[in-house]
Structure formats: structure tokens, C-alpha cells
């Protein structure tokens, strides 16, 4: 099965732009939290966690942080998957240890859902 990737260039107004930057920051924070979670789990317990462990903790994460409810579960899962790919590449010695991302280095996020994305105002 072939996969198609489509990238859109958005021209948002000021309010939409602020919301998109806020969402990008939330995804960046989730990415960083997942990297730190994997690091601390290994240091404290000597056990590495995988994508499914982190994915299954997302509902509880969304209860603790209600601002993540607007992002959609599939987009959050894709962000966790991005962390998993970074660690897989690290363990295969194809890249360095996954770094924490700043807002400048976190370019965007993925909506793998066929239903897509809607900006509700």
C-alpha cells in the first residue's frame, strides 16, 4: 500500500496563528516529556519503555493536562511515535541520542487520521 504525504502552507490570521503556535508548543512539550520519561525510567528502574507503554499513558496524561484534549488523540500518538522512531534510530546506531526540542527546532506535527484536521473557532 502506497502512502501519500501532503504538506500544506497555511496563511492564518493573527488569532489562528497564535493557536497554531500554541499547539506546536504543546506537541513539543509532549515530545520532550516522552524523551525525559524514557530516560528516567531507564535510569531509575533499569527498564526501557516502548511506544505502546507511552501511548497507553496518553489518556491519563490528557486528564492531568486538559489543554491537550483539543489536539486529538491521533496527533498525540503520532508525536509519541516520532519519539519512538528517534530512539529506534539511536539503538540502531544511525543517529545520536534524541535531544530535547526547542520551539525553533520543532517544525510541526502529524495528523495521520483520514478525517483530517479542523480549526474550530
N, C-alpha and C positions, 0 to 999 in steps of 0.2 A: 504494500500500500504506500503510495507516494504522499508525502506531506508537503504542504504549501506554506510558505511563510510570507506574510504580508505586513509591511511596515507602513504606517500612516504618518503623515505630517499634519499635525493639528494646528489650527490657528485660533486658540481660545481667547475669550475676552478676559478681562482682569480677574473677575471672580472665579471663572473656570481655571485660569492659570494658577491661582493660589490653591485651589482644591487639588489640582494635579500635582503640584509640588508637595503638598501635604501628604497625598497618597504615596508619592515616591519616597518621601521621608519615612513613612510607616513601613513600606516594603524594605527599605534599607535597614531600619531598626530591627525588623524581623530577621533579616539575613544575618545581621551582626549577633542577635540573640541566639540564633541557631549555631553559629560558629562557636560562640562562647560556651553554649550548652554542651556541645560535643567535647570541647577542650576540658571543661571542668568535670564532666562525667568520667573522662579517661583518667584525669589526674587524681580525683578523689576515690573512685571505685575500681580503676584499672579495667574498665569495661567500655568499649566503644558502642555508641548507639548508631542506629542507621536511619534511613529516610522514614521507614514506617513507624518507628518509635516517635520521631518528631512530628510526623503527620498526624498520628493518633492523639497527640497532645494539643493539637490546634483548637478543638472545641473548648477545652479548659482555658487555653490561652485567650480565646475570644471572650470568655466570661470575665476573666480578670481585666482585660483591656477592651472595653466596649467600642472604642473608636475603630477597631479592626473589623467590626461587623459590616461596615459599608463596603469593604473591599471585595468580598465574595470569597467563598472557600476555595474555589479552583485557582484563583490568582495567588492565594496564600500558599496553597500546596505547590504551585509552580515555583514560588520563591524558595520554599524548603527544598524542592528538587534541585534548584540551582546550587544550593549549599552541598547537597549530596554529590552532584557532578564535580564540584570543586574538590571535595575530599577523595572521590574516586580517582581523579587525575593525580592528586598528591600521592596516593598509595601506589599508583602505577608508575611513579617517578616521572611523570610527564610535565609536572609543574611544581611550584613551591607550595608551602603551607598556605591555606586560604587566609587571606588578610581581612581585617575588618574594613568595611567600606565607608568612605565619607560620602556626603551628598553629591559631591562633584564626580566621584568615581562610580556611582550607582546610576546608570543611564536610564533604566526603565524597568518595566515588569511585563509579565506574560499573562495573557488571558487565553488558556488552552480550550476554553469552553466554546462550543459551536454557537451557543446562544449569544456570545459576544459580551459587549460592554455597553452600558448606557449611563450617561451623565444626567442624573436626576437633580433638578434644581428646585 
